[in-house]
């Protein structure tokens, strides 16, 4: 999703921070290093972090958690 939006990890981190301030008035973000671990290592991620990433990607957190739908062939 991040790449589809043309965002670098730094860009997504900045966007998360900006959207967090806009929506809650609090400065919260997810660092580039955390984003790298999420994307590359498949490590466990706290749901609060998933919610922040979803905020930056303009999506529902469940879109990030749900496996891709199977492709059915007839």
trRosetta pair geometry for C-beta under 8 A, 3 or more apart (Angstrom, degrees):
i j d omega theta_ij theta_ji phi_ij phi_ji
1 4 5.4 -57 -147 35 30 117
1 5 6.6 23 156 -13 64 106
1 57 5.0 40 134 -154 132 137
1 59 6.7 -67 -154 -11 154 149
1 63 7.8 88 -75 127 149 118
1 64 7.5 -78 7 -94 147 89
2 5 6.1 -66 -158 39 29 104
2 7 5.0 -91 -172 71 78 105
2 9 7.3 31 170 -88 153 54
2 12 5.2 -38 -133 -68 116 143
2 35 7.7 92 -83 -170 164 126
2 39 7.7 -63 26 -88 140 134
2 57 6.7 -81 -76 -97 65 111
3 6 7.4 43 -177 -76 38 25
3 7 7.4 -110 -82 51 24 65
5 12 8.0 104 75 -88 130 96
5 57 6.8 -157 -20 -137 149 73
7 11 4.1 -147 -157 96 82 120
7 12 4.6 99 142 -58 135 83
7 15 6.7 -56 -130 -3 143 143
8 11 4.4 100 46 4 74 104
8 12 7.1 -139 90 -3 40 83
9 12 5.8 -53 -148 37 33 109
9 13 6.3 38 151 -22 64 106
9 32 4.2 96 126 -138 119 85
9 35 4.5 167 -148 91 107 141
9 36 6.3 4 -119 -56 162 80
9 39 7.9 -114 -93 1 115 144
10 13 5.6 -53 -149 35 32 115
10 14 6.4 31 153 -17 65 105
10 32 5.4 -11 -74 -81 64 126
11 14 5.8 -54 -149 37 31 110
11 15 6.2 31 152 -19 65 108
12 15 5.5 -55 -144 38 33 113
12 16 6.3 39 154 -24 66 102
12 30 7.7 -33 123 70 99 106
12 35 6.3 124 82 -117 130 155
12 53 7.5 19 165 -141 124 75
12 56 5.1 90 -171 148 79 140
12 57 7.3 5 -140 -66 112 80
13 16 5.8 -49 -149 31 29 112
13 17 6.7 29 152 -17 61 105
13 29 5.4 61 -173 177 77 119
13 30 6.0 -124 -115 76 78 62
13 31 6.1 32 -126 -138 135 24
13 32 5.5 -68 -36 -58 146 69
13 35 6.6 -113 -63 -22 96 138
13 56 7.7 -10 -83 -122 15 159
14 17 5.7 -55 -152 36 33 112
14 18 6.3 31 152 -18 66 108
14 29 7.6 5 -87 -130 22 135
15 18 5.7 -54 -145 38 32 111
15 19 6.1 25 159 -13 67 110
15 56 4.5 107 102 -150 101 95
16 19 6.1 -61 -144 43 26 105
16 20 6.0 32 156 -26 64 110
16 28 7.3 -79 145 107 98 74
16 29 4.9 119 95 -135 109 68
16 30 5.5 -5 91 19 173 88
16 52 5.3 57 -163 166 124 93
16 53 6.8 -35 -98 -98 131 36
16 55 6.0 93 -135 84 73 102
16 56 3.6 -46 -74 -65 77 126
17 20 5.7 -56 -147 32 26 115
17 21 6.6 24 157 -16 62 104
17 27 6.2 14 -158 -158 93 78
17 28 6.9 -167 -114 81 58 35
17 29 3.9 -15 -70 -78 92 115
18 21 6.1 -57 -154 35 29 108
18 22 6.4 26 151 -17 64 110
19 22 5.4 -54 -145 39 35 114
19 23 6.0 18 162 -8 69 112
19 55 4.9 174 113 152 132 102
19 56 5.9 -176 29 -89 138 54
20 23 6.3 -66 -140 44 24 98
20 24 5.8 -33 -179 34 65 110
20 26 6.2 -67 155 85 101 72
20 27 6.6 96 101 -143 120 26
20 28 4.3 -141 -168 52 157 85
20 29 6.7 -132 10 -68 146 57
20 52 6.6 1 -79 -135 120 95
20 55 6.4 84 -71 122 72 153
21 24 7.3 -78 -119 59 15 71
21 25 6.5 33 -161 -131 54 19
21 26 7.0 -136 -100 73 52 26
21 27 5.7 13 -77 -88 100 63
23 55 6.8 -117 19 -149 153 128
24 28 7.4 14 59 10 139 118
28 52 6.0 -113 127 -114 115 130
29 52 7.1 146 -151 176 21 135
30 34 5.0 -112 -178 84 87 130
30 35 5.8 106 126 -57 110 89
30 49 5.9 99 -105 -154 122 89
30 52 5.2 146 -37 109 110 128
30 53 5.9 -8 7 -71 162 81
30 56 7.5 -109 28 -8 113 146
31 34 4.8 98 57 6 80 99
31 35 7.0 -141 99 -3 44 87
32 35 5.5 -56 -149 39 33 113
32 36 6.3 39 152 -24 66 103
33 36 5.6 -50 -150 32 32 114
33 37 6.6 30 152 -17 64 103
34 37 5.7 -53 -150 36 35 110
34 38 6.3 37 151 -21 66 105
34 49 6.9 -118 164 -152 136 134
35 38 5.6 -53 -147 35 32 113
35 39 6.2 22 158 -12 66 111
35 53 7.5 143 -107 -109 90 114
36 39 6.0 -63 -144 43 27 104
36 40 5.7 -13 173 13 67 119
36 41 7.8 55 129 -5 68 99
37 40 6.7 -68 -121 53 20 86
37 41 4.8 -30 -159 31 64 125
37 43 5.1 -20 160 22 103 130
38 41 7.5 -2 -42 49 9 82
38 42 7.9 57 -171 -95 34 22
38 43 6.8 -84 -91 51 43 86
38 45 5.5 41 -112 -79 105 136
38 49 7.6 -160 -80 139 135 126
38 53 7.2 -148 146 -83 172 156
45 49 4.9 -114 177 82 97 126
45 50 5.6 114 116 -56 119 89
46 49 4.7 95 65 3 82 103
46 50 7.3 -146 100 -5 45 85
47 50 5.2 -49 -149 35 42 117
47 51 6.3 46 151 -23 69 101
47 61 7.3 63 -167 173 82 150
48 51 5.6 -50 -151 33 32 114
48 52 6.7 33 150 -18 63 102
49 52 5.6 -51 -150 35 35 111
49 53 6.4 35 152 -18 66 103
50 53 5.8 -55 -149 37 32 111
50 54 6.2 33 152 -19 65 107
50 61 4.9 85 132 -154 102 110
50 64 5.6 -177 -161 88 99 136
50 65 6.5 32 -162 -58 149 104
51 54 5.6 -53 -146 37 31 113
51 55 6.4 40 151 -26 63 102
51 61 5.0 -36 -93 -79 60 136
52 55 5.4 -47 -151 28 34 117
52 56 6.7 29 153 -13 63 103
53 56 5.8 -59 -156 39 34 109
53 57 6.2 16 152 -6 68 113
53 61 7.9 98 66 -117 85 81
53 64 6.4 95 98 -105 120 167
54 57 5.7 -66 -140 49 32 102
54 59 5.1 -102 -153 77 83 76
54 60 6.3 -34 -166 140 136 13
54 61 4.2 -106 -27 -80 159 62
54 63 7.0 126 -124 49 110 98
54 64 5.7 -123 -76 -10 97 130
55 58 7.8 26 -180 -70 27 36
57 64 7.6 117 51 -68 150 118
59 63 4.5 -82 162 54 124 144
59 64 6.9 124 98 -39 127 91
60 63 4.9 107 65 -12 79 100
61 64 5.8 -57 -165 34 48 109
61 65 6.4 31 146 -11 76 112
62 65 5.5 -65 -142 45 41 106
62 66 5.5 38 164 -26 78 109
63 66 6.4 -44 -124 31 24 106
